[in-house]
Structures are given as structure tokens and as C-alpha cells.
């Protein structure tokens, strides 16, 4: 609650400690739980630090873009293999 009160008084989100950032990064390394936590941090309640919310939104965007790009690359590779094996 202190963070929310501090943000309302100064208009700026409080600085997150190195320990908080390290824990956040370690949590995002857990395969499925990391993505779920990123979504909670990005789109969760207002008590979450604004810096963490913006960071989580950026990571969710990057992960979705990466999944789409990798999916397209895999589709191209599979299509190329199918084209080669169908001609034989």
C-alpha cells in the first residue's frame, strides 16, 4: 500500500530495488508461469508499480511477436520440405 500512496502524493511511481527486479526477471524465466505472471503484472490491478507494468507490457509484446515470427519461419520450412518430398 505504501507504493500506491507514494505514487498518489508525488505523481511518480517509486523506484524498484535491484532485488525486486532480479526476482521479477527470475520469475519470467519459468516457462508457463512466467508468461502468466507477465500478463498479471501487465494488466493487473493498480497496486503494481507502473515501471513493472510497462516492463511487463513490453515483454508480453516482444514474446507474442517472437512467437508469430517463429511460427511463420516454421511454416515456411515445413512448406519447403513438403514441396521437396512431394516432387519425388
Buried (B, 14 or more C-beta within 10 A) or exposed (E): EEBBEEBEEEEEBBEBEEEEEEEBEEBBEEEEEBBEBBEEBBEEEEEBBBBBBEBBBEBBEEBEEEEEEEEEEEEEEEEEEEEEEEEE
